[in-house]
């Protein structure tokens, strides 16, 4: 090993030389690790990687090329453990698990909290799932199978079964002794749940409160009886909104009978918020999962169907243009100006659509205030429309020397921006009322409306004003 390699290993513990100011692994560090693996120097690779946090090790694996990952993981044997796999991108993790024996996967899942074990197993094929579950410890298997029985992206899938629950008649001293002596308790928790005889949650005690109270104090005297309960079948997006609204650190999850069956902690919610926010943005663009690690064929399938839908809506706009082809032939400048009307209208519609979809997703826009929101967007659209109409009208008049054409495009621009604002708020509201996800198909319909109406209004007004004669 060269002197430079020795220096690299010696400074591996200096995290600033490995991670930049934006918490990304430095390219030179990634290159050094991969070069060591390629050269068969597993010891150097392990010494470089060992000081890293599991999340950073997961990033390192994801940054490696697909054909480099298997060798990298083998070189880092003993370092790439359950905590690292839990942090991995779903597609990358799935590829690594495919190369493992069921017993290996079972051992990893058994070392994880239930929610992380479920995330590890749920994406496997049914046959592989069964093989892994058969090799897990009975208690772990039962917990995972129960979780897999709940709908995807529900509270039941993301909750932890491991929690601390005590009766209200206990004293603080008993709680502390229980926490110290009982094995199998969760590694991280912030509060103790208080339950009735039939295991219904009746209150919570923060650890900070318990630790400051005398041992003789009754739990019933210090617990907070008001708490936010999460139904086991609640969608994870609604769970995240509840955490955000009530500033929760953790919350109890209850089944249909009201019994305490698990808890959700804020660290899980951070992942959910990030996932849901990214999902809505990608759905608006029709980009599918939008993951750079997603198989190419899956990405193609996700995107092409929306491109086909856009093609169909574009044909509607084309049919409008064809209806006015005589006017366009007689005054070619109309062909140059009409994309401006449709384009600016489309951008206005996209702005309103993005705001509306976000408001719906965060429960800011409901049936209680949707008409007020519609009226608000109309006013914004009129103000924007007047501003843009004046600018384009003056510009066309001065550039082309036709005040009539300037007036026509100004009116068309104002009209299309107002229509775009209405479409941007009414389309997602209509889809949500129909039970569909407004983020999925709204952009296709809004684009169709703004393009078609932009062409129709502009060319129609131009024809009525005699510009195409």
C-alpha positions in Angstrom: 0.0 0.0 0.0 1.4 3.4 -1.0 2.1 6.3 1.5 -1.0 8.1 0.2 -3.2 5.1 0.9 -1.8 4.9 4.4 -2.6 8.6 4.9 -6.1 8.0 3.7 -6.6 5.2 6.1 -5.1 7.2 8.9 -7.5 10.1 8.4 -10.6 8.0 7.8 -11.9 8.9 11.2 -11.8 12.6 10.3 -15.3 12.8 9.1 -14.8 16.2 7.5 -12.5 14.5 4.9 -15.2 12.0 4.1 -18.4 14.1 4.1 -18.9 17.5 2.7 -20.8 20.4 4.1 -24.1 19.1 2.6 -23.7 15.7 4.3 -22.7 14.0 1.1 -19.9 11.5 0.7 -17.0 13.1 -1.1 -16.3 11.6 -4.5 -12.6 11.0 -3.8 -13.5 9.0 -0.7 -16.0 6.9 -2.7 -13.4 6.3 -5.4 -10.8 5.2 -2.8 -13.1 2.7 -1.3 -14.2 1.2 -4.6 -10.6 1.1 -5.9 -9.5 -0.8 -2.7 -12.4 -3.3 -3.3 -11.4 -3.7 -6.9 -7.8 -4.3 -6.0 -8.8 -7.0 -3.5 -7.7 -4.9 -0.5 -10.8 -5.6 1.7 -8.9 -4.6 4.8 -8.3 -1.1 3.6 -11.9 -0.7 2.4 -13.2 -1.8 5.8 -10.9 0.6 7.7 -12.0 3.5 5.6 -15.7 2.7 6.0 -15.9 1.5 9.6 -16.1 5.0 11.2 -19.2 5.9 9.1 -22.8 6.1 10.3 -25.0 3.3 8.9 -26.9 5.9 6.7 -23.6 7.0 5.2 -22.6 3.4 4.5 -25.9 3.0 2.8 -25.2 6.0 0.7 -21.8 4.5 -0.3 -23.5 1.3 -1.5 -26.0 3.3 -3.5 -23.3 5.5 -5.1 -21.6 2.4 -6.4 -22.5 1.1 -9.8 -24.9 -1.9 -9.9 -22.2 -4.4 -10.9 -19.9 -3.1 -8.0 -22.4 -3.4 -5.2 -22.2 -7.1 -4.6 -18.4 -7.0 -4.3 -18.5 -3.9 -2.1 -20.9 -5.6 0.3 -18.8 -8.8 0.5 -15.7 -6.7 1.2 -17.5 -4.9 4.0 -18.7 -8.1 5.7 -19.3 -7.5 9.3 -19.9 -3.7 8.7 -23.0 -3.9 6.4 -25.4 -5.1 9.0 -29.2 -4.7 9.6 -28.9 -1.0 10.4 -27.3 -0.3 7.1 -29.8 -2.4 5.1 -32.6 -0.6 6.8 -31.2 2.7 5.5 -30.8 1.5 1.9 -32.9 2.6 -1.0 -35.7 0.1 -1.7 -34.5 -0.9 -5.1 -30.9 -1.2 -4.1 -31.8 -3.3 -1.0 -34.1 -5.5 -3.1 -31.2 -6.2 -5.4 -28.9 -7.2 -2.6 -31.5 -9.4 -0.9 -32.0 -11.3 -4.1 -28.4 -12.4 -3.8 -28.8 -13.6 -0.2 -30.0 -16.9 1.2 -33.3 -16.9 3.0 -31.6 -17.6 6.3 -29.4 -14.6 5.9 -32.4 -12.4 5.3 -34.2 -13.9 8.2 -31.3 -13.3 10.6 -31.1 -9.6 9.4 -34.9 -9.1 9.8 -34.8 -10.7 13.3 -32.2 -8.1 14.4 -34.4 -5.1 13.3 -37.4 -3.4 14.9 -40.6 -4.8 13.5 -41.3 -1.8 11.3 -37.8 -2.0 9.7 -38.2 -5.8 9.3 -41.5 -5.3 7.5 -39.9 -2.8 5.2 -37.2 -5.3 4.4 -39.5 -8.2 3.7 -42.6 -6.6 2.1 -41.0 -6.0 -1.3 -39.9 -9.6 -1.7 -41.8 -12.0 -4.0 -44.4 -14.1 -2.2 -42.2 -17.2 -2.5 -39.2 -15.5 -1.1 -41.3 -13.9 1.7 -42.5 -17.3 2.7 -39.0 -18.8 2.7 -37.7 -16.0 4.9 -40.6 -16.0 7.3 -40.2 -19.8 7.8 -36.7 -19.2 9.0 -37.5 -16.4 11.5 -38.0 -16.9 15.2 -41.7 -17.6 16.0 -42.3 -14.3 17.8 -40.6 -12.2 15.1 -42.4 -14.1 12.4 -45.8 -13.6 14.1 -45.2 -9.8 14.4 -44.1 -9.4 10.8 -47.0 -11.5 9.4 -49.4 -9.4 11.4 -47.9 -6.2 10.0 -48.1 -7.6 6.4 -51.8 -8.2 7.0 -52.4 -4.5 7.2 -52.8 -2.3 4.0 -49.7 -0.9 2.4 -48.7 2.6 3.6 -50.9 2.2 6.7 -50.1 2.8 10.3 -50.1 -0.9 10.9 -47.2 -1.3 8.4 -45.0 1.4 9.8 -45.6 1.0 13.6 -43.2 -0.6 16.1 -44.6 -3.4 18.1 -41.9 -2.9 20.7 -43.1 -0.4 23.3 -43.3 0.3 27.1 -46.8 -0.1 28.6 -47.5 -0.1 32.4 -50.7 -0.1 34.5 -51.8 3.2 36.2 -51.6 1.7 39.7 -47.8 1.2 39.4 -45.4 3.6 41.2 -42.5 5.4 39.5 -40.0 3.1 41.3 -41.7 0.0 39.8 -41.6 1.5 36.3 -37.8 2.3 36.6 -37.1 -1.2 37.9 -39.1 -2.7 35.1 -37.2 -0.7 32.5 -33.9 -1.8 34.0 -34.6 -5.5 34.4 -36.8 -6.4 31.4 -35.1 -7.7 28.2 -36.5 -7.1 24.7 -37.6 -3.5 25.3 -37.3 -1.0 22.4 -33.9 0.6 22.0 -35.2 4.2 21.6 -38.3 5.6 23.3 -39.4 8.9 24.8 -42.5 8.1 26.7 -44.2 5.2 28.6 -47.8 4.3 27.7 -50.3 3.8 30.5 -52.9 1.1 29.9 -56.1 -0.2 31.5 -56.6 -3.8 32.5 -57.9 -4.6 29.0 -54.8 -3.0 27.4 -56.6 0.2 26.3 -54.3 3.3 26.3 -55.4 5.7 29.0 -52.5 8.1 29.2 -48.7 8.7 28.7 -45.7 9.5 30.9 -42.7 11.2 29.5 -39.4 9.8 30.6 -38.3 13.3 31.7 -41.2 13.3 34.1 -40.6 9.8 35.4 -37.0 10.4 36.1 -37.7 13.6 38.2 -40.4 12.1 40.4 -39.9 10.2 43.8 -40.1 6.4 43.5 -43.2 6.4 45.6 -45.2 8.6 43.2 -48.2 6.9 41.5 -48.1 6.8 37.7 -51.8 7.8 37.7 -50.9 11.1 39.4 -48.3 12.2 36.8 -49.5 10.8 33.5 -51.0 13.0 30.8 -54.5 11.6 30.1 -55.0 13.5 26.9 -53.2 11.8 24.0 -53.4 11.4 20.2 -54.3 7.9 19.2 -53.6 6.5 15.7 -56.0 3.9 14.2 -54.1 0.9 12.9 -55.6 1.3 9.4 -54.9 5.1 9.0 -53.0 6.1 5.9 -49.4 7.0 6.7 -49.8 10.4 5.1 -52.6 11.2 7.5 -50.5 9.9 10.3 -47.7 12.3 9.3 -50.2 15.2 9.2 -51.4 14.3 12.7 -47.8 14.3 14.0 -47.2 17.7 12.4 -50.4 19.2 13.6 -50.0 18.2 17.2 -46.2 18.3 17.4 -46.0 14.7 18.5 -42.8 12.8 19.3 -44.5 9.4 19.5 -48.1 8.2 19.5 -49.9 5.0 20.4 -51.5 2.9 17.6 -54.8 1.1 18.4 -56.7 -1.7 16.7 -60.4 -1.8 16.0 -61.2 -2.7 19.6 -59.2 0.2 21.0 -56.3 -2.0 22.3 -52.8 -0.7 22.2 -50.9 -2.7 19.5 -47.9 -0.5 18.7 -46.4 3.0 18.5 -45.1 5.3 15.8 -42.2 7.6 16.5 -41.2 10.9 14.9 -38.1 9.4 13.2 -40.4 7.2 11.1 -42.6 10.2 10.3 -39.6 12.1 8.9 -39.1 9.4 6.3 -42.9 9.3 5.5 -43.1 13.1 5.0 -40.1 13.0 2.7 -41.5 10.0 0.8 -45.0 11.5 0.4 -43.8 14.9 -0.6 -41.6 13.5 -3.3 -44.3 11.1 -4.4 -46.8 14.0 -5.1 -44.2 15.9 -7.1 -43.4 12.9 -9.2 -47.1 12.0 -9.7 -47.7 15.5 -11.0 -45.1 15.0 -13.7 -46.1 11.4 -14.5 -42.5 10.2 -13.7 -43.6 7.1 -11.7 -41.4 6.4 -8.6 -38.8 8.7 -10.0 -36.0 6.7 -8.4 -32.6 6.6 -10.3 -32.2 3.0 -8.9 -35.5 1.8 -10.3 -35.1 -0.8 -13.1 -35.2 0.8 -16.6 -38.2 -1.2 -17.8 -40.3 -0.2 -14.8 -39.4 3.5 -15.3 -40.3 3.2 -19.0 -43.7 1.7 -18.1 -44.5 4.4 -15.6 -43.6 7.2 -17.9 -44.8 6.1 -21.3 -48.5 5.8 -20.2 -48.6 9.4 -19.3 -46.8 10.4 -22.5 -49.5 8.6 -24.4 -52.2 10.4 -22.4 -50.5 13.7 -23.2 -50.5 12.7 -26.8 -54.2 12.1 -26.8 -54.8 15.5 -25.2 -52.4 17.2 -27.7 -54.6 15.8 -30.5 -57.5 17.7 -29.0 -55.5 20.9 -29.2 -54.5 20.0 -32.7 -58.1 19.6 -33.8 -58.8 23.1 -32.6 -55.9 24.5 -34.7 -57.1 22.6 -37.7 -60.6 24.2 -37.4 -58.8 27.6 -38.0 -56.2 26.6 -40.6 -57.7 29.0 -43.1 -57.1 32.0 -40.9 -53.6 30.7 -40.1 -52.8 30.3 -43.8 -53.9 33.9 -44.6 -52.0 35.4 -41.6 -49.0 33.3 -40.7 -48.1 35.4 -37.7 -51.0 33.8 -35.9 -49.1 30.5 -35.9 -46.1 32.2 -34.3 -48.2 33.9 -31.5 -50.6 31.1 -30.5 -48.0 29.0 -28.7 -47.4 32.0 -26.4 -51.0 32.1 -25.3 -51.1 28.4 -24.7 -47.7 28.3 -23.0 -48.2 31.1 -20.6 -51.7 29.7 -19.7 -50.2 26.3 -19.1 -47.6 27.8 -16.7 -50.3 29.7 -14.9 -52.4 26.5 -14.6 -49.4 24.5 -13.3 -48.7 27.1 -10.6 -52.3 26.9 -9.3 -52.3 23.1 -9.6 -49.2 22.8 -7.5 -50.5 25.0 -4.8 -53.9 23.2 -4.8 -52.5 19.7 -4.7 -50.2 20.6 -1.8 -53.1 22.2 0.1 -55.2 19.1 -0.4 -52.4 16.8 0.7 -51.8 18.9 3.9 -55.5 19.2 4.7 -55.4 23.0 4.2 -58.0 22.7 1.5 -61.2 20.9 2.5 -64.9 21.1 1.7 -65.2 23.8 4.4 -63.1 26.3 2.5 -62.8 25.1 -1.2 -65.2 27.8 -2.6 -63.2 30.5 -0.8 -60.0 29.0 -2.4 -61.6 29.0 -5.8 -62.6 32.6 -5.5 -59.0 33.4 -4.3 -57.5 31.8 -7.4 -59.9 33.6 -9.7 -58.7 36.9 -8.3 -55.1 35.9 -8.5 -55.6 34.8 -12.1 -57.3 38.0 -13.1 -54.5 40.1 -11.6 -51.9 38.0 -13.4 -53.9 37.9 -16.6 -54.3 41.7 -16.7 -50.6 42.2 -16.1 -49.5 39.7 -18.8 -52.2 40.9 -21.2 -51.1 44.5 -21.1 -47.5 43.5 -21.6 -48.1 41.2 -24.6 -50.7 43.6 -26.1 -48.3 46.5 -26.1 -45.4 44.3 -27.3 -47.3 42.9 -30.3 -48.7 46.3 -31.3 -45.3 47.9 -31.3 -43.5 44.9 -32.9 -46.1 44.1 -35.6 -47.8 47.5 -36.0 -51.3 46.1 -35.5 -53.3 47.4 -32.6 -56.1 45.0 -33.5 -53.8 42.0 -33.2 -52.4 43.4 -30.0 -55.9 43.7 -28.5 -56.8 40.2 -29.7 -53.8 38.5 -28.1 -54.2 40.6 -24.9 -57.9 39.5 -24.5 -57.0 35.9 -25.4 -54.1 35.9 -22.8 -56.3 37.3 -20.1 -59.0 34.8 -20.8 -56.7 31.8 -20.9 -54.9 32.7 -17.7 -58.3 33.0 -15.9 -59.4 29.6 -17.4 -56.0 28.1 -16.3 -56.5 29.3 -12.8 -59.9 27.8 -12.6 -58.8 24.5 -14.1 -55.8 24.4 -11.7 -58.0 24.4 -8.7 -61.2 22.8 -9.9 -59.6 19.7 -11.6 -57.8 18.4 -8.5 -60.8 19.2 -6.3 -63.1 17.2 -8.7 -60.7 14.3 -8.7 -60.4 14.3 -4.9 -64.2 14.3 -4.6 -64.4 11.4 -7.0 -62.0 9.4 -4.8 -59.0 9.7 -7.1 -55.5 11.0 -6.2 -55.5 14.6 -7.5 -51.7 14.4 -8.0 -52.0 11.6 -10.5 -54.0 12.9 -13.4 -54.6 16.6 -12.8 -51.6 17.8 -14.9 -52.9 16.0 -18.0 -56.4 17.6 -17.8 -55.1 21.0 -16.9 -52.7 21.0 -19.9 -55.5 19.9 -22.2 -57.7 22.7 -21.0 -55.1 25.5 -21.2 -53.8 24.4 -24.7 -57.2 23.8 -26.2 -58.8 26.9 -24.8 -55.8 29.1 -25.5 -55.8 28.1 -29.2 -59.6 28.4 -29.4 -59.9 31.8 -27.8 -57.0 33.4 -29.7 -57.8 32.0 -33.1 -61.5 32.5 -32.6 -61.0 36.2 -31.7 -58.6 36.7 -34.5 -61.0 35.2 -37.0 -63.9 37.3 -35.6 -61.7 40.5 -35.9 -61.1 39.7 -39.5 -57.3 39.2 -39.1 -57.4 36.1 -41.2 -59.3 37.5 -44.1 
